[in-house]
Amino acid sequence: MLSLQMMAAPLHVGGMSALELAGYWQYAPLGRRRIWLYTDSPAVRSYLRRLDLDADIDVRSRKLFGNADPDLGVESRALDLVMGALGPVATSAGSTVPHRQHLSVASLERAILETLEEVPKKVSFQHGAEQFEGLTTLRPKLMEALLLECRSVKAKRLFLYFSGQHRHAWARRLQTGDIDIGSGKRQIIPGGKLDSEYLITVPRSEKHEGAPRAS
């Protein structure tokens, strides 16, 4: 991923991969590693097809968010190449640390919306709920900006639904009145019950079976 950034094409590691790098490994799927890479560059996609990698790369579009600031919520983070963990947000291009480079990666705020967009086809409803439960440090102002720019009604409704379920402290500071969540019902879980506030179908019980955990 570090070498791809040298192609000067807009790209970042996001979704579930960004959450895993930030320390949310307890819900990572077992087996061969899968990396969620967000780019719309044909050159990057062509280059990836020629590589022999020890991980599967899932390429996704960066068009989930509006064009006002396509890099909203994307951060340059120090990456410890030995530990495989993210460090602080980069503040100066000249700072160097042994075994570390800098990686363009979605913030937790952007990553959770990218993840919820994948429910239920690539990420199960339960897995999304488990990830959301650990997100105790989201920044309300950045979260608001991302919700306003997010083009997915499904992701926004799921986010607001989980917000109400988990009641993290930051959620009380969110201003949600201007967020467009569309109209009409949305089927998230086939055969589920309809949530009357956000008009999405959710599991009839806390334990949801049948959808894939993550991909």
DOBALUM-855554 format. One record per residue: z, x, y of N, C-alpha, C, O in turn. Coordinates in steps of 0.1 Angstrom, whole numbers, plus 5000, padded with zeros to 4 digits. Each point is the difference from the previous one (the first is absolute). Layout:
<recs>
ZXYZXYZXYZXY/...
</recs>
This chain:
<recs>
500050084988500049925012500050095013499449965010/501350154989500050095011498750055004499650015011/499650024978498750065003499049895005499150045008/501149844988499149895006500249985015499149975006/502150064999500249985014499250105008499849985012/499850134982499150105007498649955003499350065007/500449824987498649955002500049925013498949955004/502150045003500149935013499649865000499549955010/500749984978499749864999501349935000501050044995/499049845011501349925000500449964986499349944993/501950105003500549974987501550025000500650085008/500149854983501450024999500549964986499349914994/501850145001500649954988500949895004500850005009/499049884984500849895004500549914988500050054989/500449835015500449904990501150064991500950065005/499049914982501050044990500250155000501150054998/497850035004500250145000500850055012500850104998/499149845013500850045012501449974997500950085004/499449804990501449974997500650094990501250045001/498050004989500550104990500350135007501150064997/498049995011500350135007501249995009500750115002/499649785003501249985009501349994992501049985006/498950024981501250004992500249884991501149984994/498049925006500149884993499450024986499149924996/501450184996499450034987500649914989499349994990/501849945013500649924989499149894995500249954989/498850015019499149894996498650054997499149924999/500750225000498750054998499649974985500850014991/497949965007499549974987500050134991499850115006/500449874981500050124992498550044996499149925003/500850204992498750044995499350095011500650055009/498149954990499250095009500149955014500049885003/500250225006500349975014498749935006498950044998/501449875011498949935007500350015015501249975005/497850075003500250025014499249905008498849994998/501849945011499349915009499650075012500850045008/497849984994499550075011499249905008499149924995/501150085018499449905009499050075009500350095008/498449884990498950055008498849924999499849924991/499450085020498749934999498850105002498949965002/501450174995499050105002499250024987500650034989/498149945012499150034988500150144995499950024988/500350085021500050144996501250024992500050084990/501249875013501250024992499849934987500450064990/499149825009499849934987499150084991500250014988/498750055018499150084992500650124995499850044988/501050035020500750124997501049984988500150084991/500649815010501049974990499349984986500650034990/498349915010499349984987499650124993499850004988/500150115019499750134994501250094996499850104994/501449855009501250084997500549964986500049894995/500650214998500749984988501550025003500550115003/500249774998501450005005501049974989499649944990/501650095012501149974991500749865003501149974996/498249965013500549865004498849915002498950055003/501349824996499049915003500149965015501149975005/497850035002499949975014499549865002498849974996/502049945009499549875004499750005015500950015008/497849984995499650005014499949865005499449914995/501350075017500149875006499550015015500050115005/499649785000499549995014501250015010501149954997/498650115014501050005011499949875009500650005011/498649914985499749895009501049884999499849895005/501350144988501149904999500649975014500549895002/499450205007500549995014498950005010498950054997/501449895015499049995010499550135006500550114996/498549895013499350115005500750065012499650115005/501449825001500650055012500650144998499850095009/500849944980500650134997499950014985501049974993/497950085001499950014985501050094994500249994988/500450105019501150094995501449955003500950074998/499249805006501349955002500950014987499649954990/501550115012500950014988499650114990500650014990/498450085014499750114991500750125007499850035012/500950054980500750125005499650124993499550004989/500650115018499850144994501450054996500850025008/499449994979501350034995499950144992499050034994/502150055008500150124992500149964985500749914996/498550174996500049974986500550134993499450105001/501749894991500550114993499250014987500149914991/499150195007499150014989500850044987499449974989/501850085012500850034988500749874995499949974988/500749965021500849884996499149875000500449904994/498450115013499249885000500649895008499949884997/500850165014500749905008499650015015499750115004/500449785003499750015015501250055008501249974996/498550105014501050055010499849925013499549895000/501050165011500049935012498649985006499050074995/500849845014498849985007499750125007500850065007/497949994993499650125007500149985015499549905005/501150195002500150005014499150105007499749985012/500050134981499150105006499150064989500550034989/498249995014499150054991500350144996499650054989/501150025019500350144997501250034992500250124995/500649785001501250034992499650014986499249924994/501350194999499750024986501350024992500950065005/499149894983501150014991499550054987499049944995/501650154998499550054987499849884990500949915000/498050094993499749904990499749865006499949904993/499950095020499849875006498650005007499650105006/499849794994498849975008500349865006501149954999/497950005008500249875006499049904995498850034998/501749854999499249904993499949885009501149955005/497849994997499949875006500449894991499349984989/501749955014500649904991500549885007500450015012/499549874982500449885006501550005002500850044991/499749915020501549985002500449904990499249934994/502150065004500649894992499549865005499749924991/500250075022499649875005498649964997499749894996/499450215005498649974996499849994985499349924995/501450174998499950014985500449874993499449964991/501749975014500449884994499049895001499749924991/499650075021498949905002498850034991499449914994/500350225005498950044991500349974986499149964992/502250055004500449974986500049854998499549954989/501049975020500049854998498649945000499849904994/499350175012498649955000499550004985499049934997/501650164995499550014986500749904990499750004988/501249925017500749904991499149884999499449965010/500449994978500550044987499150084991500350034989/498550005016499050064991500450154996499850034988/500650055021500450144997501550025000500450104994/500349825013501550015001500649874997499649905005/501450094986500649884997500949955011500450085008/499849794993500949945010501450064999500650045010/499949984978501350064998500150145004501050045007/497950044991500050145005500050005015500750085006/498649835000500050005015501449965005500450065010/500249854983501449965004501050124999500850025008/499050054981500950124998499850115010501050055005/497849974999499750105010500649965013500650075008/499249804995500549955013501550015001500550025011/500249964978501450005000500650135005501050015007/498350104991500450135004499750045014500450115005/498849815002499550045013501049965011499849905007/501250184994501149965009499950075014500849975009/498250114993499950085012498749985008499650085008/499749814990498849975007500249995015501149965004/497950095004500149995014499449875005498849984999/502049945007499549865004498850015009499149924998/500850165012498950015010498750034993499049945002/501150174990498850044992499649894990498849974999/502249974995499749894990499349885007499049954995/501550025017499449895007498550035004499149924998/500750205006498650045004499150004988498849955001/501650094988499250004987499849854996498949974995/502149955006499849864996499049935009499249914995/500850125018499049955009498650044997499049935002/500950204994498650054997499549984986498850014997/502149954994499749984986499049884998500249895006/498750134987499049904998500249914987499349914998/501750124995500349934987501149905002501150035002/498549844997501049895001500950014988501249985002/498350064987500950014988501150105002501149974997/498550155007501050115002501049965010501250034998/498449915013500949965011501049894995501250015003/498349894990500949904995501050054989501149965000/498450134991500950064991501150085007501150004996/498550085014500950085007501149915006501250034999/498449875008501049915007500849934989501249975003/498349994986500749934990501150104994501249965000/498450164997501050104995501050035010501250034997/498449985016501050025011501149905000501150035002/498549844996501049905000500950004987501249965001/498250094988500850014988501050115000501249984996/498550145010500850125000500950015012501150074999/498549885012500850005012500650145004501150015003/498050084998500350145005500449995015499549915006/501350184998500450005014498850005010500149945010/498950144987498950025009499249865001499449985011/500749944979499249875001500549915011499349925005/502050094999500549925010499550045014500149925009/499350194992499450055013498549985000499350035010/500149924980498549975000499749885008500749904999/498350115010499549895007498749954993499050075001/501049824993498949964991499249885006499149954993/501350015019499349885005498550015002499349904999/500250225004498650025003499250044988498850035001/501849984987499350054988499249894994500649894997/498150135001499149904995500150004985499650094993/501049805001500150004985499049894995500249954989/498850015019499049914995500649864998501149965004/498149964989500449864997499649974985499350074994/501349825001499749964987500850084989500750105004/499249864984500850064989499350124994498750005001/502050094994499450124993500750014987501250004998/498050014991500550024987500150154997499150074999/502249975000500350144997500350014985499450094993/501449825002500450004986499449874994500549895003/498650124988499449884993501249924993500750064992/499449815011501049924993501450025006501049954995/499150135016501350025007500449885008499249905001/502050115005500449895009499650045015499950115003/499949795005499550015013501250035010500949915000/499150205007501050025010499649925012498950015006/502049904999499749915010499850065014499449945009/501250184993500050065013498650085002499449985010/500350104980498850085002498849954991498950065000/501349834993498949944993499350094990498750015000/502150074993499550084989500749974987501149965000/498150054989500749984987500750124996499550115000/501849874996500850114995500549974986499949894996/500750214997500549974987501049904999500849985010/499249944980501049894998501450064997501049935002/499150194993501350074998499950145006498950045003/502250024998500050145006499250104992499450095005/500649894981499350094992498649954997499949904994/499150175012498649954998499350084990500050135000/499549814990499250064989498549985002499649905006/499650194988498649974999499150085009498950024996/501650025016499150085009500350144997501150044996/497950055007500250144998501150065009500149955011/500650154984501150055009499450085011500349985012/498850114985499350075011498850074994499950034988/499150005020498850074995499550105010499050074998/
</recs>
